[in-house]
């Protein structure tokens, strides 16, 4: 396939490098000029759970005059609208779009700008990815990615993409209920995103912390309860054990919300912890734990 990754940050770099290693024609579009320059000069290096490799691919800071069979939108939620516009310029009538973001709500925004019937939603779990330097991505683990159609795309088309990713070394599966996958990831994310951002602790440190651990567990339970109340068929019986097992796989990892806080960037807390009270209000419920955590992180972001 001809593959374009729009948003070649930590996760996008992993997707690009492994797909290129599997023989696909990969190019990337990213707004970070230093990252783009490093990729074009030295290649894209990915180290960690998938090994240590450097691939030669073309990187662009602006939209190139090219098309792709598969366009992967791997930006954070705040940049989805701009990335969707970029993706639309790369499509042919047969192209597929795969969007992978944390939290809830991004796929609907993508579907407003690209053909919804050509859109696949991805849920990536347990990578612990970061960018140590321009042109270099690292990940602590490599758990699973689940793909599902946003609207109208046949399951066999989704499976063809999932199969290509499996051949590249990912644990991928095409599913019919992507919403349950999104919520299962959200339960893990809310347990650590805001608590780590507020304290500077890693996943493993939060998990066993005598004070913060209780807050983390309460956030996970609350998300699990709202998911079930909303009618989402989450395959989780014990949310506390579920998030403990998640953190135990990569105890030294920092969630992206903490990395954003440390870098002075706006985080995705609004679509992660903030998604729980947003969904709760739709069914006449409240989610005070995650709403409080969200507000505290937003206050931290706003601090001069």
Sine and cosine of phi, psi and omega as CSV:
sin_phi,cos_phi,sin_psi,cos_psi,sin_omega,cos_omega
0.00,0.00,0.44,-0.90,0.27,-0.96
-1.00,-0.01,0.86,-0.52,-0.12,-0.99
-0.83,-0.56,0.73,-0.68,0.15,-0.99
-0.88,-0.47,0.77,-0.64,0.10,-0.99
-0.98,-0.21,0.90,-0.44,0.05,-1.00
-0.99,-0.12,0.94,-0.35,-0.10,-0.99
0.99,-0.16,0.98,0.21,-0.08,-1.00
-0.99,-0.10,0.85,0.53,0.10,-1.00
-0.99,0.13,-0.54,-0.84,-0.07,-1.00
-0.87,0.49,-0.80,0.60,-0.01,-1.00
-0.95,0.31,-0.68,0.74,0.01,-1.00
-0.86,0.51,-0.57,0.82,0.04,-1.00
-0.91,0.42,-0.63,0.78,0.03,-1.00
-0.90,0.44,-0.72,0.70,0.02,-1.00
-0.85,0.52,-0.74,0.67,-0.07,-1.00
-0.89,0.45,-0.72,0.69,-0.09,-1.00
-0.92,0.40,-0.70,0.72,-0.04,-1.00
-0.95,0.32,-0.61,0.79,0.04,-1.00
-0.92,0.38,-0.62,0.78,0.06,-1.00
-0.91,0.42,-0.64,0.77,0.03,-1.00
-0.89,0.46,-0.45,0.89,0.00,-1.00
-0.99,0.10,0.01,1.00,0.10,-0.99
0.97,-0.24,0.05,1.00,0.03,-1.00
-0.98,0.18,0.47,-0.88,0.05,-1.00
-0.99,0.10,0.98,-0.21,-0.15,-0.99
-0.93,-0.38,0.70,-0.71,0.22,-0.98
-0.69,-0.72,0.35,-0.94,-0.12,-0.99
-0.74,-0.68,0.43,-0.90,0.10,-1.00
-0.81,-0.58,0.81,-0.59,-0.03,-1.00
-0.53,-0.85,0.55,-0.83,-0.05,-1.00
-0.99,0.14,-0.23,0.97,-0.04,-1.00
-0.99,0.11,0.97,-0.25,-0.11,-0.99
-0.88,0.47,-0.61,0.79,0.00,-1.00
-0.90,0.43,-0.62,0.78,0.02,-1.00
-0.92,0.39,-0.70,0.71,0.02,-1.00
-0.88,0.48,-0.72,0.69,-0.01,-1.00
-0.89,0.46,-0.66,0.75,-0.01,-1.00
-0.91,0.42,-0.66,0.76,0.01,-1.00
-0.89,0.45,-0.70,0.71,-0.02,-1.00
-0.94,0.35,-0.46,0.89,-0.04,-1.00
-1.00,0.04,-0.74,0.68,-0.13,-0.99
-0.91,-0.41,-0.17,0.99,-0.12,-0.99
0.99,-0.10,0.19,-0.98,0.02,-1.00
-0.99,-0.16,0.87,-0.49,0.02,-1.00
-0.98,-0.19,0.72,-0.69,0.12,-0.99
-0.79,-0.61,0.81,-0.59,0.00,-1.00
-0.81,-0.58,0.28,-0.96,0.06,-1.00
0.86,-0.51,-0.69,-0.72,-0.16,-0.99
-0.89,0.45,-0.43,0.90,-0.01,-1.00
-1.00,-0.06,0.10,1.00,-0.06,-1.00
0.97,-0.26,-0.29,-0.96,-0.01,-1.00
-0.74,-0.67,0.92,-0.40,-0.06,-1.00
-0.64,-0.77,0.42,-0.91,0.14,-0.99
-0.79,-0.62,0.81,-0.58,-0.03,-1.00
-0.89,-0.45,0.52,-0.86,0.05,-1.00
-0.99,-0.13,0.93,-0.37,0.05,-1.00
-0.70,-0.72,0.25,-0.97,0.04,-1.00
-1.00,-0.06,0.70,-0.72,-0.01,-1.00
-0.84,-0.54,0.60,-0.80,-0.05,-1.00
-0.75,-0.66,0.62,-0.79,0.12,-0.99
-1.00,0.04,-0.40,0.92,0.03,-1.00
-0.87,-0.49,0.18,-0.98,-0.05,-1.00
-0.93,0.36,0.86,-0.51,0.00,-1.00
-0.99,0.15,0.30,-0.96,0.06,-1.00
-1.00,0.06,0.94,0.35,-0.04,-1.00
-0.60,-0.80,0.25,-0.97,0.13,-0.99
-0.81,-0.59,0.25,-0.97,-0.01,-1.00
-0.64,-0.77,0.49,-0.87,0.10,-0.99
-0.96,0.28,-0.56,0.83,0.01,-1.00
-0.72,-0.69,0.83,-0.56,0.09,-1.00
-0.94,-0.34,0.85,-0.53,-0.02,-1.00
-0.97,-0.24,0.88,-0.47,0.06,-1.00
-1.00,-0.07,0.95,-0.32,-0.11,-0.99
-0.87,-0.49,0.38,0.93,0.03,-1.00
-0.98,0.18,0.21,-0.98,0.12,-0.99
-0.97,0.24,0.26,-0.97,-0.15,-0.99
-0.84,0.55,-0.59,0.81,-0.05,-1.00
-0.90,0.44,-0.36,0.93,-0.09,-1.00
-0.94,-0.34,0.21,0.98,-0.08,-1.00
-0.90,0.43,-0.64,0.77,-0.05,-1.00
-0.89,0.45,-0.74,0.67,0.01,-1.00
-0.91,0.42,-0.66,0.76,0.00,-1.00
-0.91,0.41,-0.56,0.83,0.04,-1.00
-0.92,0.40,-0.61,0.79,0.07,-1.00
-0.90,0.43,-0.66,0.75,0.07,-1.00
-0.88,0.47,-0.72,0.69,-0.01,-1.00
-0.86,0.51,-0.65,0.76,-0.06,-1.00
-0.89,0.46,-0.48,0.88,0.01,-1.00
-0.97,0.23,-0.20,0.98,-0.07,-1.00
-0.98,-0.22,0.02,1.00,-0.17,-0.99
-1.00,-0.08,0.54,-0.84,0.29,-0.96
-0.97,-0.26,0.13,-0.99,0.04,-1.00
-0.87,0.49,-0.35,0.94,-0.02,-1.00
-0.99,-0.17,-0.07,1.00,-0.06,-1.00
-0.93,0.38,0.48,-0.87,0.13,-0.99
-0.93,-0.37,0.48,-0.88,0.04,-1.00
-0.87,-0.49,0.74,-0.68,0.05,-1.00
-0.87,-0.50,0.86,-0.51,0.01,-1.00
-0.91,-0.42,0.74,-0.67,-0.06,-1.00
-0.74,-0.67,0.95,-0.32,0.04,-1.00
-0.71,-0.71,0.31,-0.95,0.17,-0.99
-0.96,0.27,0.34,-0.94,0.14,-0.99
0.96,0.28,-0.35,-0.94,-0.07,-1.00
-0.84,-0.55,0.49,-0.87,0.17,-0.98
0.97,-0.26,-0.34,0.94,-0.09,-1.00
-0.92,0.39,-0.60,0.80,-0.06,-1.00
-0.88,0.48,-0.60,0.80,0.03,-1.00
-0.89,0.45,-0.59,0.80,0.02,-1.00
-0.94,0.33,-0.61,0.80,0.06,-1.00
-0.91,0.42,-0.68,0.73,-0.05,-1.00
-0.90,0.43,-0.31,0.95,0.06,-1.00
-0.98,0.21,-0.20,0.98,-0.11,-0.99
-0.83,-0.55,-0.27,0.96,0.09,-1.00
-0.79,-0.61,0.30,-0.95,-0.02,-1.00
-0.86,0.51,0.90,-0.44,-0.07,-1.00
-0.86,0.50,-0.52,0.85,-0.02,-1.00
-0.97,0.24,-0.07,1.00,0.06,-1.00
-0.93,-0.36,0.17,0.99,-0.16,-0.99
-0.98,-0.21,0.75,-0.66,0.11,-0.99
-0.92,-0.38,0.66,-0.75,0.05,-1.00
-0.97,-0.25,0.77,-0.64,0.02,-1.00
-0.93,-0.38,0.55,-0.84,0.08,-1.00
-0.81,-0.59,0.91,-0.40,-0.01,-1.00
-0.97,-0.23,0.75,-0.66,-0.07,-1.00
-0.82,-0.57,0.73,-0.69,0.24,-0.97
0.94,0.35,0.78,0.62,0.07,-1.00
-0.97,-0.26,-0.59,0.81,-0.02,-1.00
0.85,0.53,0.79,0.61,-0.14,-0.99
-1.00,-0.04,0.48,-0.88,0.04,-1.00
-0.45,-0.89,0.22,-0.98,0.07,-1.00
-0.92,-0.40,1.00,-0.08,0.01,-1.00
-0.90,0.44,-0.48,0.88,-0.04,-1.00
-0.31,-0.95,0.34,-0.94,0.07,-1.00
-0.83,0.56,0.72,-0.69,0.00,-1.00
0.99,0.14,0.08,1.00,-0.06,-1.00
-0.67,-0.74,0.87,-0.49,0.11,-0.99
-0.92,-0.38,0.55,-0.84,0.03,-1.00
-0.74,-0.68,0.59,-0.81,0.09,-1.00
-0.68,-0.74,0.63,-0.78,-0.09,-1.00
-0.99,0.13,-0.40,0.92,-0.06,-1.00
-0.49,-0.87,0.01,-1.00,-0.05,-1.00
-0.39,-0.92,0.97,0.23,-0.13,-0.99
-0.99,0.15,-0.99,-0.11,-0.17,-0.99
-0.64,-0.77,0.44,-0.90,0.18,-0.98
-0.77,-0.64,0.77,-0.64,0.02,-1.00
-0.91,-0.42,0.69,-0.72,-0.03,-1.00
-0.90,-0.43,0.64,-0.77,0.09,-1.00
-0.53,-0.85,0.49,-0.87,0.01,-1.00
-0.94,0.34,0.67,-0.75,0.09,-1.00
-0.96,0.28,-0.74,0.67,0.00,-1.00
-0.24,-0.97,0.91,-0.40,0.20,-0.98
1.00,0.03,-0.23,0.97,-0.01,-1.00
-0.98,0.20,0.73,-0.69,-0.05,-1.00
-0.91,0.41,0.55,-0.83,-0.03,-1.00
-0.87,0.49,-0.56,0.83,-0.03,-1.00
-0.92,0.39,-0.48,0.88,0.08,-1.00
-0.94,0.35,-0.64,0.77,0.07,-1.00
-0.90,0.43,-0.66,0.75,-0.01,-1.00
-0.90,0.43,-0.57,0.82,0.03,-1.00
-0.88,0.48,-0.65,0.76,0.03,-1.00
-0.94,0.35,-0.70,0.72,0.02,-1.00
-0.86,0.51,-0.63,0.78,0.00,-1.00
-0.91,0.42,-0.65,0.76,0.04,-1.00
-0.89,0.45,-0.63,0.78,0.03,-1.00
-0.93,0.36,-0.61,0.79,0.06,-1.00
-0.88,0.48,-0.67,0.74,0.01,-1.00
-0.89,0.45,-0.39,0.92,0.02,-1.00
-1.00,0.03,-0.02,1.00,0.08,-1.00
0.95,-0.32,0.03,1.00,0.01,-1.00
-1.00,0.02,0.48,-0.88,0.17,-0.98
-1.00,0.05,1.00,-0.07,-0.07,-1.00
-0.86,-0.52,0.45,-0.89,0.02,-1.00
-0.46,-0.89,0.68,-0.74,0.13,-0.99
-1.00,0.09,0.76,-0.65,-0.05,-1.00
-0.81,-0.59,0.38,-0.92,0.02,-1.00
-1.00,-0.05,-0.30,0.95,-0.02,-1.00
-0.86,-0.51,0.99,0.17,-0.03,-1.00
-0.95,0.32,-0.42,0.91,-0.01,-1.00
-0.88,0.47,-0.64,0.77,0.02,-1.00
-0.91,0.42,-0.60,0.80,0.04,-1.00
-0.91,0.42,-0.65,0.76,0.01,-1.00
-0.89,0.46,-0.67,0.74,-0.01,-1.00
-0.95,0.32,-0.59,0.81,0.03,-1.00
-0.90,0.44,-0.64,0.77,0.09,-1.00
-0.92,0.38,-0.65,0.76,-0.02,-1.00
-0.87,0.50,-0.63,0.78,0.02,-1.00
-0.85,0.53,-0.67,0.74,0.06,-1.00
-0.92,0.38,-0.70,0.72,-0.07,-1.00
-0.90,0.44,-0.67,0.74,-0.04,-1.00
-0.92,0.39,-0.44,0.90,-0.01,-1.00
-0.92,0.39,-0.43,0.90,-0.12,-0.99
-0.82,-0.57,-0.46,0.89,-0.11,-0.99
-0.85,0.53,-0.90,0.43,-0.02,-1.00
-0.93,0.36,-0.70,0.71,0.02,-1.00
-0.84,0.54,-0.66,0.75,0.04,-1.00
-0.93,0.36,-0.65,0.76,-0.02,-1.00
-0.88,0.47,-0.60,0.80,-0.05,-1.00
-0.98,0.22,-0.41,0.91,-0.12,-0.99
-0.91,-0.41,-0.32,0.95,-0.09,-1.00
0.98,0.19,0.13,0.99,-0.02,-1.00
-0.99,0.12,0.44,-0.90,0.11,-0.99
-0.98,0.18,0.10,-1.00,0.01,-1.00
-0.85,0.53,-0.75,0.66,-0.04,-1.00
-0.90,0.43,-0.58,0.82,0.01,-1.00
-0.93,0.35,-0.63,0.78,0.05,-1.00
-0.92,0.40,-0.68,0.74,-0.08,-1.00
-0.81,0.59,-0.65,0.76,-0.09,-1.00
-0.94,-0.34,0.19,0.98,-0.04,-1.00
-0.95,0.31,0.70,-0.72,-0.07,-1.00
-0.90,0.43,-0.39,0.92,-0.01,-1.00
-0.92,-0.38,-0.77,0.64,-0.08,-1.00
-0.95,0.32,-0.48,0.88,0.00,-1.00
-0.84,0.55,-0.64,0.77,0.00,-1.00
-0.91,0.41,-0.60,0.80,0.04,-1.00
-0.92,0.39,-0.69,0.73,0.02,-1.00
-0.86,0.52,-0.73,0.68,-0.02,-1.00
-0.91,0.42,-0.61,0.79,0.01,-1.00
-0.91,0.41,-0.62,0.79,0.04,-1.00
-0.90,0.44,-0.67,0.74,0.01,-1.00
-0.91,0.41,-0.71,0.70,0.01,-1.00
-0.88,0.48,-0.65,0.76,-0.03,-1.00
-0.90,0.43,-0.69,0.72,0.03,-1.00
-0.88,0.47,-0.67,0.74,0.02,-1.00
-0.88,0.48,-0.68,0.73,0.00,-1.00
-0.91,0.42,-0.66,0.75,0.00,-1.00
-0.93,0.37,-0.64,0.77,0.05,-1.00
-0.85,0.53,-0.75,0.66,-0.01,-1.00
-0.91,0.42,-0.64,0.77,0.01,-1.00
-0.92,0.39,-0.47,0.88,0.02,-1.00
-0.98,0.19,-0.23,0.97,-0.01,-1.00
0.99,-0.11,0.22,0.98,0.03,-1.00
-0.98,0.19,0.74,-0.67,-0.06,-1.00
-1.00,0.04,0.92,0.39,0.02,-1.00
-0.96,0.30,0.71,-0.70,-0.02,-1.00
-1.00,-0.05,0.83,0.56,-0.02,-1.00
-0.75,-0.66,0.87,-0.49,0.02,-1.00
-1.00,0.00,-0.58,0.81,-0.04,-1.00
-0.77,-0.63,0.99,-0.14,-0.08,-1.00
-0.89,0.45,-0.52,0.86,-0.01,-1.00
-0.93,0.38,-0.74,0.68,0.05,-1.00
-0.89,0.45,-0.60,0.80,0.00,-1.00
-0.87,0.50,-0.73,0.68,-0.04,-1.00
-0.98,0.22,-0.44,0.90,0.09,-1.00
-0.92,0.39,-0.68,0.74,0.02,-1.00
-0.91,0.42,-0.59,0.81,0.04,-1.00
-0.87,0.49,-0.76,0.65,-0.03,-1.00
-0.93,0.35,-0.54,0.84,-0.04,-1.00
-0.90,0.43,-0.40,0.92,0.01,-1.00
-0.95,0.30,-0.45,0.89,-0.05,-1.00
-0.50,-0.86,0.92,0.40,-0.12,-0.99
-0.89,0.45,-0.42,0.91,-0.03,-1.00
-1.00,0.05,-0.04,1.00,-0.09,-1.00
-0.97,0.26,0.50,-0.86,0.13,-0.99
-0.94,-0.33,0.76,-0.65,0.04,-1.00
-0.93,0.37,0.33,-0.94,-0.08,-1.00
-0.88,0.47,-0.51,0.86,0.01,-1.00
-0.90,0.43,-0.65,0.76,0.06,-1.00
-0.91,0.41,-0.68,0.73,0.02,-1.00
-0.87,0.50,-0.62,0.79,0.04,-1.00
-0.91,0.41,-0.68,0.73,0.02,-1.00
-0.88,0.48,-0.70,0.71,-0.01,-1.00
-0.90,0.44,-0.52,0.86,-0.02,-1.00
-1.00,0.00,-0.03,1.00,-0.01,-1.00
0.97,0.25,0.38,0.93,0.00,-1.00
-0.98,-0.19,0.38,-0.92,0.17,-0.99
-0.92,0.39,0.68,-0.73,-0.07,-1.00
-0.99,-0.15,0.04,-1.00,0.06,-1.00
-0.99,-0.12,0.35,0.94,-0.07,-1.00
-0.85,0.52,-0.50,0.87,-0.02,-1.00
-0.91,0.42,-0.49,0.87,0.02,-1.00
-0.98,-0.18,0.01,1.00,0.05,-1.00
-0.95,-0.30,-1.00,-0.03,0.05,-1.00
-0.86,0.52,-0.60,0.80,-0.01,-1.00
-0.93,0.37,-0.34,0.94,0.01,-1.00
-0.93,0.36,-0.45,0.89,-0.06,-1.00
-0.93,0.37,-0.80,0.60,0.07,-1.00
-0.90,0.44,-0.53,0.85,0.04,-1.00
-0.88,0.47,-0.73,0.69,0.03,-1.00
-0.94,0.34,-0.56,0.83,0.01,-1.00
-0.89,0.46,-0.66,0.75,-0.02,-1.00
-0.90,0.44,-0.47,0.88,0.01,-1.00
-0.91,0.42,-0.38,0.92,0.01,-1.00
-0.91,-0.41,0.32,0.95,0.06,-1.00
0.96,0.27,0.40,0.92,0.00,-1.00
-0.92,-0.39,0.14,-0.99,0.09,-1.00
-0.83,-0.56,0.37,-0.93,0.04,-1.00
-0.68,-0.73,0.96,0.28,-0.17,-0.99
-0.91,0.42,-0.53,0.85,-0.02,-1.00
-0.90,0.43,-0.80,0.60,-0.04,-1.00
-0.95,0.32,-0.49,0.87,0.07,-1.00
-0.92,0.38,-0.67,0.75,0.03,-1.00
-0.90,0.43,-0.72,0.69,0.02,-1.00
-0.87,0.50,-0.67,0.74,0.01,-1.00
-0.88,0.48,-0.73,0.68,-0.02,-1.00
-0.90,0.44,-0.59,0.81,0.02,-1.00
-0.92,0.38,-0.64,0.77,0.04,-1.00
-0.92,0.38,-0.66,0.75,0.04,-1.00
-0.88,0.47,-0.61,0.80,0.07,-1.00
-0.91,0.42,-0.62,0.79,0.04,-1.00
-0.91,0.43,-0.66,0.75,0.03,-1.00
-0.89,0.47,-0.58,0.81,-0.08,-1.00
-0.99,0.16,-0.17,0.98,-0.03,-1.00
-0.92,0.38,0.76,-0.65,-0.02,-1.00
-0.87,0.49,0.00,0.00,0.00,0.00
